[in-house]
Amino acid sequence: MKSNLDHLPDRQQDELAAITGHLLRGFEAAVAGGTQPWRRGAKIYKIILFGS
């Protein structure tokens, strides 16, 4: 399993960076209004790209 994106063309790297940004912003918005401690302290540890 490769752990970096250096093998991909620049266009695909840019697309993945944009998608990652959307995911992270959406996650931050989802946990921002949380009142429970587990929700306020939520973190994303890994984003896995799966498929061909």
mmJSON file of the N, C-alpha and C atoms, coordinates in Angstrom:
{"data_MODEL":{"atom_site":{
"group_PDB":["ATOM","ATOM","ATOM","ATOM","ATOM","ATOM","ATOM","ATOM","ATOM","ATOM","ATOM","ATOM","ATOM","ATOM","ATOM","ATOM","ATOM","ATOM","ATOM","ATOM","ATOM","ATOM","ATOM","ATOM","ATOM","ATOM","ATOM","ATOM","ATOM","ATOM","ATOM","ATOM","ATOM","ATOM","ATOM","ATOM","ATOM","ATOM","ATOM","ATOM","ATOM","ATOM","ATOM","ATOM","ATOM","ATOM","ATOM","ATOM","ATOM","ATOM","ATOM","ATOM","ATOM","ATOM","ATOM","ATOM","ATOM","ATOM","ATOM","ATOM","ATOM","ATOM","ATOM","ATOM","ATOM","ATOM","ATOM","ATOM","ATOM","ATOM","ATOM","ATOM","ATOM","ATOM","ATOM","ATOM","ATOM","ATOM","ATOM","ATOM","ATOM","ATOM","ATOM","ATOM","ATOM","ATOM","ATOM","ATOM","ATOM","ATOM","ATOM","ATOM","ATOM","ATOM","ATOM","ATOM","ATOM","ATOM","ATOM","ATOM","ATOM","ATOM","ATOM","ATOM","ATOM","ATOM","ATOM","ATOM","ATOM","ATOM","ATOM","ATOM","ATOM","ATOM","ATOM","ATOM","ATOM","ATOM","ATOM","ATOM","ATOM","ATOM","ATOM","ATOM","ATOM","ATOM","ATOM","ATOM","ATOM","ATOM","ATOM","ATOM","ATOM","ATOM","ATOM","ATOM","ATOM","ATOM","ATOM","ATOM","ATOM","ATOM","ATOM","ATOM","ATOM","ATOM","ATOM","ATOM","ATOM","ATOM","ATOM","ATOM","ATOM","ATOM","ATOM","ATOM"],
"id":[1,2,3,4,5,6,7,8,9,10,11,12,13,14,15,16,17,18,19,20,21,22,23,24,25,26,27,28,29,30,31,32,33,34,35,36,37,38,39,40,41,42,43,44,45,46,47,48,49,50,51,52,53,54,55,56,57,58,59,60,61,62,63,64,65,66,67,68,69,70,71,72,73,74,75,76,77,78,79,80,81,82,83,84,85,86,87,88,89,90,91,92,93,94,95,96,97,98,99,100,101,102,103,104,105,106,107,108,109,110,111,112,113,114,115,116,117,118,119,120,121,122,123,124,125,126,127,128,129,130,131,132,133,134,135,136,137,138,139,140,141,142,143,144,145,146,147,148,149,150,151,152,153,154,155,156],
"type_symbol":["N","C","C","N","C","C","N","C","C","N","C","C","N","C","C","N","C","C","N","C","C","N","C","C","N","C","C","N","C","C","N","C","C","N","C","C","N","C","C","N","C","C","N","C","C","N","C","C","N","C","C","N","C","C","N","C","C","N","C","C","N","C","C","N","C","C","N","C","C","N","C","C","N","C","C","N","C","C","N","C","C","N","C","C","N","C","C","N","C","C","N","C","C","N","C","C","N","C","C","N","C","C","N","C","C","N","C","C","N","C","C","N","C","C","N","C","C","N","C","C","N","C","C","N","C","C","N","C","C","N","C","C","N","C","C","N","C","C","N","C","C","N","C","C","N","C","C","N","C","C","N","C","C","N","C","C"],
"label_atom_id":["N","CA","C","N","CA","C","N","CA","C","N","CA","C","N","CA","C","N","CA","C","N","CA","C","N","CA","C","N","CA","C","N","CA","C","N","CA","C","N","CA","C","N","CA","C","N","CA","C","N","CA","C","N","CA","C","N","CA","C","N","CA","C","N","CA","C","N","CA","C","N","CA","C","N","CA","C","N","CA","C","N","CA","C","N","CA","C","N","CA","C","N","CA","C","N","CA","C","N","CA","C","N","CA","C","N","CA","C","N","CA","C","N","CA","C","N","CA","C","N","CA","C","N","CA","C","N","CA","C","N","CA","C","N","CA","C","N","CA","C","N","CA","C","N","CA","C","N","CA","C","N","CA","C","N","CA","C","N","CA","C","N","CA","C","N","CA","C","N","CA","C","N","CA","C","N","CA","C","N","CA","C"],
"label_alt_id":[null,null,null,null,null,null,null,null,null,null,null,null,null,null,null,null,null,null,null,null,null,null,null,null,null,null,null,null,null,null,null,null,null,null,null,null,null,null,null,null,null,null,null,null,null,null,null,null,null,null,null,null,null,null,null,null,null,null,null,null,null,null,null,null,null,null,null,null,null,null,null,null,null,null,null,null,null,null,null,null,null,null,null,null,null,null,null,null,null,null,null,null,null,null,null,null,null,null,null,null,null,null,null,null,null,null,null,null,null,null,null,null,null,null,null,null,null,null,null,null,null,null,null,null,null,null,null,null,null,null,null,null,null,null,null,null,null,null,null,null,null,null,null,null,null,null,null,null,null,null,null,null,null,null,null,null],
"label_comp_id":["MET","MET","MET","LYS","LYS","LYS","SER","SER","SER","ASN","ASN","ASN","LEU","LEU","LEU","ASP","ASP","ASP","HIS","HIS","HIS","LEU","LEU","LEU","PRO","PRO","PRO","ASP","ASP","ASP","ARG","ARG","ARG","GLN","GLN","GLN","GLN","GLN","GLN","ASP","ASP","ASP","GLU","GLU","GLU","LEU","LEU","LEU","ALA","ALA","ALA","ALA","ALA","ALA","ILE","ILE","ILE","THR","THR","THR","GLY","GLY","GLY","HIS","HIS","HIS","LEU","LEU","LEU","LEU","LEU","LEU","ARG","ARG","ARG","GLY","GLY","GLY","PHE","PHE","PHE","GLU","GLU","GLU","ALA","ALA","ALA","ALA","ALA","ALA","VAL","VAL","VAL","ALA","ALA","ALA","GLY","GLY","GLY","GLY","GLY","GLY","THR","THR","THR","GLN","GLN","GLN","PRO","PRO","PRO","TRP","TRP","TRP","ARG","ARG","ARG","ARG","ARG","ARG","GLY","GLY","GLY","ALA","ALA","ALA","LYS","LYS","LYS","ILE","ILE","ILE","TYR","TYR","TYR","LYS","LYS","LYS","ILE","ILE","ILE","ILE","ILE","ILE","LEU","LEU","LEU","PHE","PHE","PHE","GLY","GLY","GLY","SER","SER","SER"],
"label_asym_id":["A","A","A","A","A","A","A","A","A","A","A","A","A","A","A","A","A","A","A","A","A","A","A","A","A","A","A","A","A","A","A","A","A","A","A","A","A","A","A","A","A","A","A","A","A","A","A","A","A","A","A","A","A","A","A","A","A","A","A","A","A","A","A","A","A","A","A","A","A","A","A","A","A","A","A","A","A","A","A","A","A","A","A","A","A","A","A","A","A","A","A","A","A","A","A","A","A","A","A","A","A","A","A","A","A","A","A","A","A","A","A","A","A","A","A","A","A","A","A","A","A","A","A","A","A","A","A","A","A","A","A","A","A","A","A","A","A","A","A","A","A","A","A","A","A","A","A","A","A","A","A","A","A","A","A","A"],
"label_entity_id":["1","1","1","1","1","1","1","1","1","1","1","1","1","1","1","1","1","1","1","1","1","1","1","1","1","1","1","1","1","1","1","1","1","1","1","1","1","1","1","1","1","1","1","1","1","1","1","1","1","1","1","1","1","1","1","1","1","1","1","1","1","1","1","1","1","1","1","1","1","1","1","1","1","1","1","1","1","1","1","1","1","1","1","1","1","1","1","1","1","1","1","1","1","1","1","1","1","1","1","1","1","1","1","1","1","1","1","1","1","1","1","1","1","1","1","1","1","1","1","1","1","1","1","1","1","1","1","1","1","1","1","1","1","1","1","1","1","1","1","1","1","1","1","1","1","1","1","1","1","1","1","1","1","1","1","1"],
"label_seq_id":[1,1,1,2,2,2,3,3,3,4,4,4,5,5,5,6,6,6,7,7,7,8,8,8,9,9,9,10,10,10,11,11,11,12,12,12,13,13,13,14,14,14,15,15,15,16,16,16,17,17,17,18,18,18,19,19,19,20,20,20,21,21,21,22,22,22,23,23,23,24,24,24,25,25,25,26,26,26,27,27,27,28,28,28,29,29,29,30,30,30,31,31,31,32,32,32,33,33,33,34,34,34,35,35,35,36,36,36,37,37,37,38,38,38,39,39,39,40,40,40,41,41,41,42,42,42,43,43,43,44,44,44,45,45,45,46,46,46,47,47,47,48,48,48,49,49,49,50,50,50,51,51,51,52,52,52],
"pdbx_PDB_ins_code":[null,null,null,null,null,null,null,null,null,null,null,null,null,null,null,null,null,null,null,null,null,null,null,null,null,null,null,null,null,null,null,null,null,null,null,null,null,null,null,null,null,null,null,null,null,null,null,null,null,null,null,null,null,null,null,null,null,null,null,null,null,null,null,null,null,null,null,null,null,null,null,null,null,null,null,null,null,null,null,null,null,null,null,null,null,null,null,null,null,null,null,null,null,null,null,null,null,null,null,null,null,null,null,null,null,null,null,null,null,null,null,null,null,null,null,null,null,null,null,null,null,null,null,null,null,null,null,null,null,null,null,null,null,null,null,null,null,null,null,null,null,null,null,null,null,null,null,null,null,null,null,null,null,null,null,null],
"Cartn_x":[0.838,0.0,0.89,0.6,1.376,0.823,1.717,1.275,1.431,1.815,1.893,1.268,1.147,0.475,1.429,2.716,3.706,3.629,3.094,3.02,1.858,0.958,-0.196,0.127,-0.577,-0.408,-0.843,-0.315,-0.615,-2.114,-2.836,-4.275,-4.991,-4.665,-5.301,-4.878,-3.642,-3.198,-3.987,-4.221,-5.001,-6.441,-7.032,-8.404,-8.509,-7.561,-7.576,-7.366,-6.534,-6.331,-7.629,-8.354,-9.629,-10.657,-10.736,-11.679,-11.334,-10.057,-9.623,-10.01,-9.82,-10.205,-11.69,-12.517,-13.972,-14.338,-13.72,-14.003,-13.634,-12.462,-12.007,-12.87,-13.24,-14.111,-15.493,-16.022,-17.315,-17.272,-16.195,-16.033,-15.951,-15.167,-15.045,-16.393,-17.182,-18.504,-19.429,-19.312,-20.17,-19.878,-18.63,-18.291,-18.246,-18.313,-18.187,-19.314,-20.508,-21.637,-21.875,-20.969,-21.159,-21.092,-21.923,-21.915,-21.265,-21.21,-20.601,-19.08,-18.338,-16.871,-16.289,-16.88,-16.345,-16.489,-17.521,-17.708,-16.769,-16.584,-15.69,-14.246,-13.862,-12.493,-12.289,-13.268,-13.18,-12.066,-11.405,-10.301,-10.364,-9.85,-9.666,-8.201,-7.963,-6.592,-6.074,-6.99,-6.542,-7.679,-7.342,-8.271,-7.676,-8.445,-7.942,-8.63,-7.834,-8.337,-8.404,-9.597,-9.792,-10.385,-9.825,-10.361,-9.286,-9.732,-8.776,-8.604],
"Cartn_y":[-1.169,0.0,1.241,2.157,3.392,4.394,5.134,6.089,7.539,7.76,9.127,9.187,10.374,10.563,10.99,10.865,11.328,10.59,9.398,8.616,9.044,9.875,10.318,11.579,11.776,13.021,14.231,15.391,16.617,16.891,16.654,16.927,16.088,14.813,13.95,14.328,14.733,15.187,16.42,17.339,18.541,18.194,17.255,16.835,16.205,15.361,14.718,15.729,16.725,17.777,18.558,18.829,19.541,18.703,17.429,16.535,16.422,16.29,16.219,17.488,18.635,19.902,19.956,19.505,19.483,18.567,17.392,16.459,17.049,17.644,18.199,19.377,20.253,21.383,20.902,19.897,19.345,18.698,18.007,17.382,18.446,19.491,20.573,21.226,21.433,22.028,21.103,19.807,18.844,18.757,18.877,18.743,20.087,21.183,22.506,22.798,22.352,22.65,21.602,20.676,19.592,20.052,19.433,19.753,18.654,17.441,16.346,16.417,16.078,16.128,15.249,14.07,13.189,13.806,14.613,15.243,16.434,17.217,18.376,17.954,16.802,16.334,15.396,15.303,14.377,14.793,13.785,14.029,13.029,13.434,12.519,12.11,10.823,10.33,9.919,9.508,8.994,9.065,9.414,9.342,8.341,7.322,6.257,6.34,6.343,6.277,4.815,4.359,2.955,2.844,2.018,1.781,1.852,1.708,1.688,3.067],
"Cartn_z":[0.0,0.0,0.0,-0.9,-0.966,0.033,0.654,1.673,1.221,-0.024,-0.52,-1.912,-2.44,-3.725,-4.825,-4.587,-5.551,-6.892,-6.897,-8.12,-9.028,-8.51,-9.288,-10.083,-11.198,-11.956,-11.123,-11.464,-10.705,-10.623,-11.71,-11.715,-10.659,-10.579,-9.587,-8.173,-7.993,-6.671,-6.245,-7.184,-6.88,-6.534,-7.278,-6.995,-5.611,-5.27,-3.959,-2.837,-3.081,-2.077,-1.861,-2.938,-2.821,-2.069,-2.38,-1.701,-0.223,0.083,1.476,2.228,1.586,2.209,2.506,1.559,1.774,2.932,2.976,4.07,5.425,5.498,6.78,7.222,6.287,6.639,7.075,6.385,6.772,8.142,8.425,9.738,10.832,10.58,11.569,11.83,10.779,10.943,11.726,11.505,12.182,13.677,14.059,15.479,16.196,15.467,16.084,17.073,16.775,17.647,18.702,18.85,19.805,21.248,22.052,23.476,24.313,23.765,24.503,24.346,25.398,25.332,24.233,24.004,22.965,21.584,21.393,20.091,19.925,20.964,20.883,20.642,21.145,20.995,19.815,18.937,17.807,16.846,16.271,15.334,14.196,13.055,11.939,11.954,12.021,12.055,10.682,9.809,8.527,7.527,6.3,5.18,4.203,3.877,3.016,1.661,0.617,-0.756,-1.134,-1.475,-1.808,-3.2,-4.005,-5.339,-6.396,-7.615,-8.718,-9.335],
"occupancy":[1.0,1.0,1.0,1.0,1.0,1.0,1.0,1.0,1.0,1.0,1.0,1.0,1.0,1.0,1.0,1.0,1.0,1.0,1.0,1.0,1.0,1.0,1.0,1.0,1.0,1.0,1.0,1.0,1.0,1.0,1.0,1.0,1.0,1.0,1.0,1.0,1.0,1.0,1.0,1.0,1.0,1.0,1.0,1.0,1.0,1.0,1.0,1.0,1.0,1.0,1.0,1.0,1.0,1.0,1.0,1.0,1.0,1.0,1.0,1.0,1.0,1.0,1.0,1.0,1.0,1.0,1.0,1.0,1.0,1.0,1.0,1.0,1.0,1.0,1.0,1.0,1.0,1.0,1.0,1.0,1.0,1.0,1.0,1.0,1.0,1.0,1.0,1.0,1.0,1.0,1.0,1.0,1.0,1.0,1.0,1.0,1.0,1.0,1.0,1.0,1.0,1.0,1.0,1.0,1.0,1.0,1.0,1.0,1.0,1.0,1.0,1.0,1.0,1.0,1.0,1.0,1.0,1.0,1.0,1.0,1.0,1.0,1.0,1.0,1.0,1.0,1.0,1.0,1.0,1.0,1.0,1.0,1.0,1.0,1.0,1.0,1.0,1.0,1.0,1.0,1.0,1.0,1.0,1.0,1.0,1.0,1.0,1.0,1.0,1.0,1.0,1.0,1.0,1.0,1.0,1.0],
"B_iso_or_equiv":[0.0,0.0,0.0,0.0,0.0,0.0,0.0,0.0,0.0,0.0,0.0,0.0,0.0,0.0,0.0,0.0,0.0,0.0,0.0,0.0,0.0,0.0,0.0,0.0,0.0,0.0,0.0,0.0,0.0,0.0,0.0,0.0,0.0,0.0,0.0,0.0,0.0,0.0,0.0,0.0,0.0,0.0,0.0,0.0,0.0,0.0,0.0,0.0,0.0,0.0,0.0,0.0,0.0,0.0,0.0,0.0,0.0,0.0,0.0,0.0,0.0,0.0,0.0,0.0,0.0,0.0,0.0,0.0,0.0,0.0,0.0,0.0,0.0,0.0,0.0,0.0,0.0,0.0,0.0,0.0,0.0,0.0,0.0,0.0,0.0,0.0,0.0,0.0,0.0,0.0,0.0,0.0,0.0,0.0,0.0,0.0,0.0,0.0,0.0,0.0,0.0,0.0,0.0,0.0,0.0,0.0,0.0,0.0,0.0,0.0,0.0,0.0,0.0,0.0,0.0,0.0,0.0,0.0,0.0,0.0,0.0,0.0,0.0,0.0,0.0,0.0,0.0,0.0,0.0,0.0,0.0,0.0,0.0,0.0,0.0,0.0,0.0,0.0,0.0,0.0,0.0,0.0,0.0,0.0,0.0,0.0,0.0,0.0,0.0,0.0,0.0,0.0,0.0,0.0,0.0,0.0],
"pdbx_formal_charge":[null,null,null,null,null,null,null,null,null,null,null,null,null,null,null,null,null,null,null,null,null,null,null,null,null,null,null,null,null,null,null,null,null,null,null,null,null,null,null,null,null,null,null,null,null,null,null,null,null,null,null,null,null,null,null,null,null,null,null,null,null,null,null,null,null,null,null,null,null,null,null,null,null,null,null,null,null,null,null,null,null,null,null,null,null,null,null,null,null,null,null,null,null,null,null,null,null,null,null,null,null,null,null,null,null,null,null,null,null,null,null,null,null,null,null,null,null,null,null,null,null,null,null,null,null,null,null,null,null,null,null,null,null,null,null,null,null,null,null,null,null,null,null,null,null,null,null,null,null,null,null,null,null,null,null,null],
"auth_seq_id":[1,1,1,2,2,2,3,3,3,4,4,4,5,5,5,6,6,6,7,7,7,8,8,8,9,9,9,10,10,10,11,11,11,12,12,12,13,13,13,14,14,14,15,15,15,16,16,16,17,17,17,18,18,18,19,19,19,20,20,20,21,21,21,22,22,22,23,23,23,24,24,24,25,25,25,26,26,26,27,27,27,28,28,28,29,29,29,30,30,30,31,31,31,32,32,32,33,33,33,34,34,34,35,35,35,36,36,36,37,37,37,38,38,38,39,39,39,40,40,40,41,41,41,42,42,42,43,43,43,44,44,44,45,45,45,46,46,46,47,47,47,48,48,48,49,49,49,50,50,50,51,51,51,52,52,52],
"auth_comp_id":["MET","MET","MET","LYS","LYS","LYS","SER","SER","SER","ASN","ASN","ASN","LEU","LEU","LEU","ASP","ASP","ASP","HIS","HIS","HIS","LEU","LEU","LEU","PRO","PRO","PRO","ASP","ASP","ASP","ARG","ARG","ARG","GLN","GLN","GLN","GLN","GLN","GLN","ASP","ASP","ASP","GLU","GLU","GLU","LEU","LEU","LEU","ALA","ALA","ALA","ALA","ALA","ALA","ILE","ILE","ILE","THR","THR","THR","GLY","GLY","GLY","HIS","HIS","HIS","LEU","LEU","LEU","LEU","LEU","LEU","ARG","ARG","ARG","GLY","GLY","GLY","PHE","PHE","PHE","GLU","GLU","GLU","ALA","ALA","ALA","ALA","ALA","ALA","VAL","VAL","VAL","ALA","ALA","ALA","GLY","GLY","GLY","GLY","GLY","GLY","THR","THR","THR","GLN","GLN","GLN","PRO","PRO","PRO","TRP","TRP","TRP","ARG","ARG","ARG","ARG","ARG","ARG","GLY","GLY","GLY","ALA","ALA","ALA","LYS","LYS","LYS","ILE","ILE","ILE","TYR","TYR","TYR","LYS","LYS","LYS","ILE","ILE","ILE","ILE","ILE","ILE","LEU","LEU","LEU","PHE","PHE","PHE","GLY","GLY","GLY","SER","SER","SER"],
"auth_asym_id":["A","A","A","A","A","A","A","A","A","A","A","A","A","A","A","A","A","A","A","A","A","A","A","A","A","A","A","A","A","A","A","A","A","A","A","A","A","A","A","A","A","A","A","A","A","A","A","A","A","A","A","A","A","A","A","A","A","A","A","A","A","A","A","A","A","A","A","A","A","A","A","A","A","A","A","A","A","A","A","A","A","A","A","A","A","A","A","A","A","A","A","A","A","A","A","A","A","A","A","A","A","A","A","A","A","A","A","A","A","A","A","A","A","A","A","A","A","A","A","A","A","A","A","A","A","A","A","A","A","A","A","A","A","A","A","A","A","A","A","A","A","A","A","A","A","A","A","A","A","A","A","A","A","A","A","A"],
"auth_atom_id":["N","CA","C","N","CA","C","N","CA","C","N","CA","C","N","CA","C","N","CA","C","N","CA","C","N","CA","C","N","CA","C","N","CA","C","N","CA","C","N","CA","C","N","CA","C","N","CA","C","N","CA","C","N","CA","C","N","CA","C","N","CA","C","N","CA","C","N","CA","C","N","CA","C","N","CA","C","N","CA","C","N","CA","C","N","CA","C","N","CA","C","N","CA","C","N","CA","C","N","CA","C","N","CA","C","N","CA","C","N","CA","C","N","CA","C","N","CA","C","N","CA","C","N","CA","C","N","CA","C","N","CA","C","N","CA","C","N","CA","C","N","CA","C","N","CA","C","N","CA","C","N","CA","C","N","CA","C","N","CA","C","N","CA","C","N","CA","C","N","CA","C","N","CA","C","N","CA","C","N","CA","C"],
"pdbx_PDB_model_num":[1,1,1,1,1,1,1,1,1,1,1,1,1,1,1,1,1,1,1,1,1,1,1,1,1,1,1,1,1,1,1,1,1,1,1,1,1,1,1,1,1,1,1,1,1,1,1,1,1,1,1,1,1,1,1,1,1,1,1,1,1,1,1,1,1,1,1,1,1,1,1,1,1,1,1,1,1,1,1,1,1,1,1,1,1,1,1,1,1,1,1,1,1,1,1,1,1,1,1,1,1,1,1,1,1,1,1,1,1,1,1,1,1,1,1,1,1,1,1,1,1,1,1,1,1,1,1,1,1,1,1,1,1,1,1,1,1,1,1,1,1,1,1,1,1,1,1,1,1,1,1,1,1,1,1,1]
}}}
